[in-house]
């Protein structure tokens, strides 16, 4: 039986992963949470940073899956965002990894972000797992620094490292911009996004969880960086229409030229939002599929439908 310690079990990805691991066979799951009722399978460790003590949660563990992080914040109001991200995403991660080595953990699976690669791609020129990283914001920089520390630690010890970078993750209970988009379509709000021809890679929560589980024991995953994705790239217009079909409500889209929208966003100081809606960000998951003998179990259409099937 494989004993796994999971951090971030109360988060969006962590909670979905926990549900699958608990229901699986041959796995003993222990969760490390910030606070909560202590039990043999749940250990409260407090806030995650460079001083967190994980020793109790790591006892007898074979594999650590580190999903906890200071998440990306669109309008961070702290004086030094990078310093805050580093406390959790770099110092907290490497502190856990060093303790995992001391505890005899054989594999450390780290959930990173496509922001390590960068913020945008030219259409038809996707990011690859082995590209030179080019993060542009504090969150992406912190994730890259954590990755670099883990790679060095793996080179110096017997613990294997697996890094998974994901683009936007969607699924039942998703929050943030994706949830806002769902609400707008549900309310029938007309959106000026009916003529956007960009290409975006996404990953449904079902596909991401399946990939993480694949990396727990698969030999070829050791000391590799993988990109996650659904294997389908769609435009913002196609995504909005797909969400509408999945919820049984047509998306009311007005075909406004992307150039005009870009100009308006620039004048209003919303260039970052425009990039997410109008720009392209594609990932090539061929390395992931070939090296792991894996393919996404759900299409984008199925993933979107699952968002609403589970909530009804």
Phi and psi in degrees as a GROMACS rama.xvg file:
@    title "Ramachandran Plot"
@    xaxis  label "Phi"
@    yaxis  label "Psi"
@TYPE xy
-91.0946  124.647  UNK-2
-95.8788  124.481  UNK-3
-118.817  136.496  UNK-4
-108.296  126.874  UNK-5
-115.637  128.875  UNK-6
-101.26  159.14  UNK-7
71.5725  25.9933  UNK-8
-67.7347  -15.1725  UNK-9
-96.7466  -0.866792  UNK-10
-84.0161  179.35  UNK-11
-60.7772  -52.6601  UNK-12
-73.7689  -44.4494  UNK-13
-59.9471  -40.129  UNK-14
-67.9917  -37.6868  UNK-15
-68.6119  -39.2665  UNK-16
-66.2635  -42.4197  UNK-17
-58.4081  -43.7957  UNK-18
-59.7309  -39.9288  UNK-19
-72.4366  -40.1499  UNK-20
-67.7059  -39.4121  UNK-21
-64.4498  -36.6198  UNK-22
-82.5573  -11.1614  UNK-23
-80.9109  164.811  UNK-24
-101.373  154.319  UNK-25
75.5209  16.4024  UNK-26
-130.066  133.525  UNK-27
-112.667  113.162  UNK-28
-101.251  131.584  UNK-29
-120.604  131.869  UNK-30
-106.594  139.272  UNK-31
-108.09  113.326  UNK-32
-119.656  162.823  UNK-33
-67.2498  -44.9578  UNK-34
-151.213  156.269  UNK-35
153.203  174.939  UNK-36
-72.3855  127.274  UNK-37
-73.5128  140.478  UNK-38
-151.831  171.131  UNK-39
-58.1322  -25.4971  UNK-40
-109.566  10.2017  UNK-41
-146.292  122.427  UNK-42
-122.478  123.807  UNK-43
-82.3887  122.006  UNK-44
-113.207  -2.73503  UNK-45
79.6247  -165.849  UNK-46
-65.9183  144.105  UNK-47
-91.0148  121.539  UNK-48
-158.567  -163.32  UNK-49
-69.9568  -10.0412  UNK-50
-113.25  4.98338  UNK-51
-66.5201  137.032  UNK-52
-97.6455  111.476  UNK-53
-102.852  5.62203  UNK-54
-56.6877  -42.893  UNK-55
-65.0777  -43.105  UNK-56
-68.6229  -25.8944  UNK-57
-88.6695  -5.19893  UNK-58
-59.2317  118.854  UNK-59
74.4016  10.0986  UNK-60
-79.6259  138.735  UNK-61
-93.2942  -40.9869  UNK-62
-135.1  133.541  UNK-63
-104.621  132.611  UNK-64
-114.607  112.872  UNK-65
-101.549  97.5104  UNK-66
-104.623  -11.1558  UNK-67
-73.6042  143.451  UNK-68
-167.779  162.023  UNK-69
-81.5763  110.319  UNK-70
-69.6557  160.951  UNK-71
-63.3056  129.439  UNK-72
-116.737  122.674  UNK-73
-62.6871  -47.4222  UNK-74
-122.337  77.3726  UNK-75
-72.3838  125.559  UNK-76
-100.392  2.105  UNK-77
-73.5501  156.925  UNK-78
-66.1048  -36.7759  UNK-79
-132.488  84.6016  UNK-80
-56.3035  -39.8747  UNK-81
-63.0954  -39.9478  UNK-82
-62.7084  -38.8809  UNK-83
-68.6299  -41.9061  UNK-84
-63.8258  -39.5055  UNK-85
-64.1376  -35.7239  UNK-86
-56.5412  -43.6282  UNK-87
-93.4514  -52.7604  UNK-88
-76.2326  -27.6041  UNK-89
-105.333  -63.4789  UNK-90
-62.7293  -42.725  UNK-91
-64.7534  -42.2458  UNK-92
-64.6028  -47.6267  UNK-93
-71.8584  -31.3638  UNK-94
-61.769  -46.9646  UNK-95
-61.5618  -43.894  UNK-96
-63.9369  -41.0851  UNK-97
-64.7779  -39.1005  UNK-98
-68.9617  -33.3297  UNK-99
-63.19  -40.9805  UNK-100
-59.323  -47.11  UNK-101
-63.2278  -30.3384  UNK-102
-84.1206  -3.12779  UNK-103
83.9092  18.6415  UNK-104
-63.715  136.128  UNK-105
-92.8217  -23.8866  UNK-106
-144.448  140.194  UNK-107
-124.397  113.989  UNK-108
-101.33  118.802  UNK-109
-111.684  124.424  UNK-110
-88.7939  108.609  UNK-111
-105.213  -154.926  UNK-112
-143.644  148.315  UNK-113
-64.1015  -16.1433  UNK-114
-62.189  -16.9746  UNK-115
-62.8532  -38.3771  UNK-116
-71.6743  -39.7447  UNK-117
151.071  -170.418  UNK-118
-105.419  -18.779  UNK-119
-157.718  157.109  UNK-120
-131.47  156.682  UNK-121
-75.9236  142.043  UNK-122
-51.9335  130.271  UNK-123
81.638  5.50735  UNK-124
-127.903  71.5222  UNK-125
-72.9604  162.761  UNK-126
-68.935  147.492  UNK-127
-119.471  157.692  UNK-128
-62.1009  -30.7191  UNK-129
-102.563  14.5864  UNK-130
-65.1333  155.968  UNK-131
-67.4558  123.963  UNK-132
-60.9153  148.182  UNK-133
-149.374  61.9212  UNK-134
-67.3268  148.101  UNK-135
-116.874  -9.10058  UNK-136
-130.922  172.852  UNK-137
-61.4441  -39.1981  UNK-138
-62.573  -48.7562  UNK-139
-62.2183  -38.9768  UNK-140
-62.9273  -43.0747  UNK-141
-64.1581  -38.8516  UNK-142
-66.6643  -39.5042  UNK-143
-64.0937  -43.4886  UNK-144
-62.9501  -37.2316  UNK-145
-64.489  -44.3476  UNK-146
-57.8628  -46.1952  UNK-147
-62.1582  -40.5688  UNK-148
-64.62  -39.4194  UNK-149
-67.3555  -39.1648  UNK-150
-63.3554  -42.6338  UNK-151
-63.4954  -42.2472  UNK-152
-64.2225  -40.6829  UNK-153
-65.2289  -34.4828  UNK-154
-70.363  -25.7067  UNK-155
-96.4539  -9.72832  UNK-156
-133.247  -176.846  UNK-157
-91.546  -3.26778  UNK-158
-78.8643  128.963  UNK-159
-80.3448  149.513  UNK-160
-121.875  139.838  UNK-161
-132.238  128.102  UNK-162
-115.296  130.063  UNK-163
-121.483  116.611  UNK-164
-101.128  125.956  UNK-165
-118.044  146.89  UNK-166
-81.1764  -160.439  UNK-167
-55.573  129.939  UNK-168
-104.048  132.409  UNK-169
-127.514  159.033  UNK-170
161.688  -177.304  UNK-171
-57.594  128.202  UNK-172
85.1525  7.79622  UNK-173
-62.3073  148.245  UNK-174
-119.358  -167.115  UNK-175
73.073  -147.736  UNK-176
-64.1829  -33.7761  UNK-177
-66.0176  -41.1388  UNK-178
-65.2267  -37.8004  UNK-179
-63.6805  -40.1671  UNK-180
-63.1606  -42.0045  UNK-181
-60.1494  -43.5622  UNK-182
-63.3597  -39.7681  UNK-183
-64.6086  -43.0561  UNK-184
-67.3301  -40.4429  UNK-185
-61.135  -36.0769  UNK-186
-83.3537  -5.34753  UNK-187
74.1982  25.1639  UNK-188
-72.6715  127.252  UNK-189
-66.2462  133.615  UNK-190
-122.134  136.078  UNK-191
-82.0322  46.1825  UNK-192
-126.145  35.0088  UNK-193
-90.9054  2.73112  UNK-194
-139.914  47.6789  UNK-195
-104.729  124.257  UNK-196
-117.018  34.1417  UNK-197
-78.8489  -177.498  UNK-198
-135.381  122.216  UNK-199
-124.751  138.627  UNK-200
-97.4146  135.775  UNK-201
-127.103  171.708  UNK-202
-141.3  122.572  UNK-203
-70.3107  149.121  UNK-204
-59.8499  -34.4226  UNK-205
-63.579  -40.5798  UNK-206
-69.7148  -41.1392  UNK-207
-64.9663  -44.5279  UNK-208
-61.627  -42.691  UNK-209
-61.448  -39.9846  UNK-210
-66.5974  -43.7643  UNK-211
-59.6586  -45.2513  UNK-212
-63.0012  -35.7146  UNK-213
-60.9515  -33.4891  UNK-214
-81.8576  -6.32815  UNK-215
-64.3554  -47.0353  UNK-216
-124.566  -8.56615  UNK-217
-65.1954  122.708  UNK-218
-56.8493  -41.2485  UNK-219
-71.7676  -8.38009  UNK-220
-76.6135  -17.5929  UNK-221
-57.3292  126.769  UNK-222
59.2299  41.1328  UNK-223
-123.892  156.887  UNK-224
-110.087  128.321  UNK-225
-123.186  147.133  UNK-226
-99.9617  137.543  UNK-227
-99.2912  153.783  UNK-228
177.753  167.532  UNK-229
-82.5534  -11.1735  UNK-230
81.1442  8.1663  UNK-231
-133.135  134.24  UNK-232
-109.574  130.16  UNK-233
-130.916  158.892  UNK-234
-83.8416  165.266  UNK-235
-59.6641  -40.3525  UNK-236
-60.8784  -46.2167  UNK-237
-64.0203  -37.1926  UNK-238
-64.8893  -45.8483  UNK-239
-62.2622  -41.6816  UNK-240
-66.2158  -38.3086  UNK-241
-64.4936  -40.5449  UNK-242
-62.8469  -42.9799  UNK-243
-60.114  -44.9768  UNK-244
-62.1868  -41.0821  UNK-245
-64.3796  -33.7364  UNK-246
-95.8489  -0.774117  UNK-247
75.9182  24.481  UNK-248
-133.92  126.581  UNK-249
-66.7236  137.724  UNK-250
-77.6604  127.074  UNK-251
-90.7693  96.7594  UNK-252
-113.727  131.515  UNK-253
-103.142  128.437  UNK-254
-79.1438  82.2856  UNK-255
-96.7144  131.697  UNK-256
-56.3655  139.556  UNK-257
-60.1629  -35.7095  UNK-258
-61.8316  -39.002  UNK-259
-68.0485  -40.7477  UNK-260
-64.1771  -39.4684  UNK-261
-63.0804  -42.5221  UNK-262
-62.5116  -46.4201  UNK-263
-62.0658  -41.1605  UNK-264
-64.8581  -38.5068  UNK-265
-64.2378  -44.0282  UNK-266
-64.3743  -30.4807  UNK-267
-91.8141  2.12335  UNK-268
72.4454  30.3142  UNK-269
-119.83  42.8415  UNK-270
-64.2805  -35.8287  UNK-271
-64.9786  -42.5009  UNK-272
-63.8755  -41.2976  UNK-273
-61.5963  -38.3008  UNK-274
-61.1598  -41.684  UNK-275
-68.2426  -33.9262  UNK-276
-87.4715  -33.3237  UNK-277
-109.014  -25.9577  UNK-278
-85.0002  171.984  UNK-279
-105.053  145.5  UNK-280
-149.171  101.825  UNK-281
-113.944  145.366  UNK-282
-123.655  141.863  UNK-283
-99.0179  114.361  UNK-284
-100.985  17.9521  UNK-285
-62.3106  -39.6011  UNK-286
-60.8656  -44.2557  UNK-287
-58.4003  -47.6789  UNK-288
-68.3907  -42.0202  UNK-289
-74.6329  -46.3398  UNK-290
-71.6639  -31.8601  UNK-291
-99.2489  0.136402  UNK-292
50.0134  52.9159  UNK-293
-131.529  150.849  UNK-294
-143.77  149.489  UNK-295
-59.3627  126.136  UNK-296
-72.9153  -17.9164  UNK-297
-123.099  138.517  UNK-298
-76.0543  169.294  UNK-299
-59.9524  -43.3105  UNK-300
-58.8241  -44.3498  UNK-301
-67.1827  -39.7734  UNK-302
-63.2195  -41.0624  UNK-303
-67.2949  -40.444  UNK-304
-63.224  -37.2872  UNK-305
-64.3257  -26.4885  UNK-306
-56.3178  -38.3411  UNK-307
-102.515  -24.2117  UNK-308
-62.162  -39.7963  UNK-309
-75.9301  -21.6832  UNK-310
-93.1916  -6.87361  UNK-311
